[in-house]
Amino acid sequence: MNLLDIKTRLQETSYPGRGIILGRTADDSKAMIAYFIMGRSVNSRNRVFEETADGIRTKAHDESKMEDPSLIIYHPVRVVGGDTIVTNGDQTDTIRDYLVEGRSFEASLRTREFEPDCPNYTPRISGIVAADGSYKLSILKSMDGDPACCCRYFYEYDKPQAGVGHFIHTYQGDGNPLPSFEGEPERIALEWADAASFAEVLWGNLNEDNKVSLFVRTIDIKTGETETVIINRHS
């Protein structure tokens, strides 16, 4: 099986945008979750992750510099029952509401589409991890930059493999407009058994100028015990 090296993958582009990694640790004992945000503008870079009762939220580091909170202030991670939701926007709340009502991850995202930030039309990426460690990923994106059509893709991993993760991010790389992610989620090698070690690798290989915040969590499959690491550029 051909697995990508996440260090190399992150070094290949200065701007993958926002990214989600879901997978299983190499010892097969824990689910691994990672989410990072990057920014090119002052507004995008003026953010931190803050832990909440059911996950994390983004907030302004300096409230006086906040210009438009509509697409940058949200809850990236929320836990509902035994499910952990992670997304790059306020669709986290849509998914949560649907799950509470007994409806599905997929149904919730069929009510949403890409972000309305012309000309980028940033994809909405979403993931969910069940208590048994199985997981799903999704991306909602425009059809080759045409906002008239929303393409919705769903990927389900019901029996995750030890030491394997799946990585999906908003952009292929830097550009103007920013090119949307293409293809299936990328398979990466997960060599780390704890959140702190994986967080150190991710943060150390994200572009120094553009990285903003990082969240990493492991969930023990047997006990449900979690380990969480949050790193903010503005600590």
C-alpha positions as CSV (number, residue, x, y, z in Angstrom):
1,M,0.0,0.0,0.0
2,N,1.4,3.4,-1.1
3,L,1.1,5.8,1.8
4,L,2.1,9.5,1.7
5,D,4.5,11.0,4.2
6,I,2.6,13.9,5.8
7,K,5.7,15.8,6.5
8,T,6.6,15.9,2.8
9,R,3.0,16.5,1.8
10,L,2.8,19.6,3.9
11,Q,6.1,20.9,2.8
12,E,5.0,20.6,-0.9
13,T,2.6,23.6,-0.7
14,S,2.6,26.8,1.2
15,Y,-1.2,26.9,1.3
16,P,-3.3,23.8,1.6
17,G,-5.8,26.0,3.5
18,R,-7.8,24.1,6.1
19,G,-7.2,20.4,6.6
20,I,-8.7,17.4,8.2
21,I,-6.9,14.1,9.0
22,L,-8.8,11.1,10.3
23,G,-7.3,7.6,10.9
24,R,-6.0,4.9,13.3
25,T,-2.8,4.9,15.3
26,A,-0.1,2.3,14.3
27,D,-0.8,0.2,17.4
28,D,-4.5,0.0,16.3
29,S,-5.7,1.2,19.7
30,K,-6.8,4.8,19.0
31,A,-8.6,6.9,16.5
32,M,-6.6,9.9,15.4
33,I,-8.2,13.3,14.5
34,A,-6.4,16.4,13.3
35,Y,-7.7,19.8,12.1
36,F,-5.6,22.8,11.1
37,I,-6.4,26.3,9.8
38,M,-4.2,28.6,7.8
39,G,-4.6,32.2,6.7
40,R,-3.2,34.7,4.2
41,S,-5.1,37.8,5.3
42,V,-4.9,39.7,8.6
43,N,-8.5,38.7,9.3
44,S,-7.8,35.0,8.8
45,R,-4.6,35.0,10.8
46,N,-6.3,36.8,13.7
47,R,-7.7,33.6,15.2
48,V,-7.1,31.0,17.9
49,F,-8.7,27.7,18.8
50,E,-10.3,27.6,22.2
51,E,-11.6,24.4,24.0
52,T,-15.3,24.2,24.8
53,A,-17.4,21.8,26.7
54,D,-18.1,19.7,23.6
55,G,-15.1,20.5,21.4
56,I,-13.4,23.6,20.2
57,R,-14.3,27.0,18.7
58,T,-12.4,29.6,16.7
59,K,-12.3,33.1,18.2
60,A,-10.5,36.4,17.4
61,H,-7.1,36.8,19.0
62,D,-7.5,40.5,18.9
63,E,-11.2,41.6,18.7
64,S,-10.2,45.1,17.5
65,K,-8.8,43.6,14.3
66,M,-11.8,41.4,13.4
67,E,-13.3,42.5,10.1
68,D,-15.8,39.8,9.0
69,P,-16.5,36.9,11.3
70,S,-19.0,35.2,8.9
71,L,-16.7,32.4,7.5
72,I,-13.9,32.3,10.1
73,I,-15.7,32.1,13.5
74,Y,-17.3,28.7,14.1
75,H,-17.1,25.4,16.0
76,P,-14.7,23.1,14.1
77,V,-15.2,20.2,16.6
78,R,-18.2,19.0,18.4
79,V,-19.0,15.7,20.2
80,V,-22.5,14.3,20.0
81,G,-23.0,11.1,21.9
82,G,-20.2,8.8,20.7
83,D,-19.6,10.8,17.5
84,T,-16.9,13.4,17.0
85,I,-17.6,15.9,14.3
86,V,-14.9,18.0,12.7
87,T,-15.4,20.5,9.9
88,N,-14.0,23.8,8.4
89,G,-17.2,25.8,9.0
90,D,-20.6,26.2,10.6
91,Q,-21.7,23.0,9.0
92,T,-20.5,21.4,12.2
93,D,-23.7,22.7,13.8
94,T,-25.8,21.4,10.9
95,I,-24.4,18.0,11.3
96,R,-24.8,18.1,15.1
97,D,-28.5,19.1,14.8
98,Y,-29.2,16.3,12.3
99,L,-27.6,13.7,14.5
100,V,-29.5,14.8,17.6
101,E,-32.7,14.4,15.5
102,G,-31.6,10.9,14.5
103,R,-30.7,11.8,10.9
104,S,-27.5,11.2,9.1
105,F,-24.2,12.9,8.4
106,E,-24.9,12.7,4.7
107,A,-28.4,14.1,4.9
108,S,-27.2,17.1,6.8
109,L,-24.6,18.0,4.2
110,R,-27.1,17.7,1.4
111,T,-28.6,20.9,2.8
112,R,-25.2,22.8,2.5
113,E,-22.8,23.8,-0.2
114,F,-19.4,25.4,-0.7
115,E,-18.6,28.7,0.9
116,P,-19.9,31.9,-0.9
117,D,-16.4,33.5,-1.1
118,C,-16.2,34.4,-4.8
119,P,-14.0,33.7,-6.8
120,N,-12.5,30.9,-4.5
121,Y,-15.8,29.2,-3.6
122,T,-13.9,27.4,-0.8
123,P,-15.0,23.8,-0.4
124,R,-16.6,22.7,2.9
125,I,-14.8,19.7,4.2
126,S,-16.3,17.6,7.0
127,G,-15.5,14.4,8.9
128,I,-17.1,12.3,11.6
129,V,-15.6,9.6,13.8
130,A,-17.8,7.0,15.6
131,A,-17.1,5.5,19.0
132,D,-15.7,2.3,17.3
133,G,-13.2,4.4,15.3
134,S,-14.9,4.1,11.9
135,Y,-15.1,7.4,10.1
136,K,-16.5,9.4,7.2
137,L,-15.2,12.3,5.2
138,S,-17.0,14.7,2.8
139,I,-16.2,17.6,0.6
140,L,-18.7,20.0,-1.0
141,K,-17.2,22.0,-3.9
142,S,-18.2,24.0,-6.9
143,M,-18.0,22.4,-10.4
144,D,-14.6,23.6,-11.6
145,G,-15.3,27.1,-10.1
146,D,-18.8,27.3,-11.4
147,P,-21.1,28.3,-8.5
148,A,-24.2,27.1,-10.4
149,C,-23.3,23.5,-9.5
150,C,-22.4,22.0,-6.1
151,C,-20.6,18.7,-6.2
152,R,-21.0,16.6,-3.0
153,Y,-18.6,13.7,-2.3
154,F,-18.8,11.3,0.6
155,Y,-16.2,8.7,1.7
156,E,-16.8,6.0,4.3
157,Y,-14.2,4.0,6.1
158,D,-15.9,1.3,8.2
159,K,-12.8,-0.7,9.0
160,P,-9.9,1.7,9.4
161,Q,-6.4,0.2,9.0
162,A,-3.8,0.5,11.7
163,G,-1.2,3.2,10.9
164,V,-3.3,4.7,8.0
165,G,-5.0,8.1,7.9
166,H,-7.0,10.0,5.3
167,F,-6.2,13.7,4.6
168,I,-8.5,16.1,2.9
169,H,-7.9,19.9,2.6
170,T,-9.6,22.8,1.0
171,Y,-7.0,23.8,-1.6
172,Q,-4.6,22.1,-3.9
173,G,-2.1,24.9,-3.1
174,D,-1.7,28.6,-3.3
175,G,-3.1,30.7,-6.2
176,N,-5.6,33.3,-7.2
177,P,-8.3,32.1,-7.3
178,L,-7.3,29.3,-4.9
179,P,-7.6,25.9,-6.6
180,S,-10.0,23.5,-4.8
181,F,-8.9,20.1,-3.6
182,E,-9.2,17.4,-6.2
183,G,-9.6,13.6,-6.0
184,E,-10.1,11.2,-3.1
185,P,-8.8,11.9,0.4
186,E,-5.0,11.3,0.4
187,R,-3.8,8.2,2.3
188,I,-1.0,9.0,4.8
189,A,1.1,7.0,7.1
190,L,0.2,7.5,10.8
191,E,3.4,6.5,12.7
192,W,2.4,8.2,16.0
193,A,0.6,6.7,18.9
194,D,-0.2,10.0,20.8
195,A,-1.6,13.4,20.0
196,A,1.4,15.4,21.2
197,S,3.8,13.7,18.9
198,F,1.6,14.0,15.9
199,A,0.8,17.6,16.7
200,E,4.5,18.4,16.8
201,V,5.1,16.9,13.4
202,L,2.1,18.7,11.8
203,W,2.9,22.1,13.3
204,G,6.5,21.8,12.4
205,N,5.8,21.2,8.8
206,L,3.0,23.6,8.1
207,N,4.1,26.8,6.3
208,E,5.5,29.1,8.9
209,D,4.0,32.3,7.5
210,N,0.5,30.9,6.9
211,K,-0.2,28.5,9.8
212,V,-2.7,29.7,12.4
213,S,-4.0,27.0,14.6
214,L,-3.9,23.2,15.1
215,F,-6.1,20.7,16.9
216,V,-5.1,17.0,17.4
217,R,-7.1,14.4,19.4
218,T,-6.7,10.7,20.0
219,I,-9.6,8.6,21.2
220,D,-9.0,5.2,22.9
221,I,-11.2,2.7,21.1
222,K,-11.8,0.5,24.2
223,T,-12.1,3.1,26.9
224,G,-13.1,6.3,25.1
225,E,-10.4,8.2,26.8
226,T,-9.1,11.2,24.9
227,E,-5.9,13.2,24.6
228,T,-6.2,16.7,23.1
229,V,-3.5,19.1,21.9
230,I,-4.2,22.6,20.7
231,I,-1.5,24.8,19.2
232,N,-2.1,28.5,18.3
233,R,0.2,30.8,16.5
234,H,-1.0,33.5,18.9
235,S,-0.5,31.5,22.1
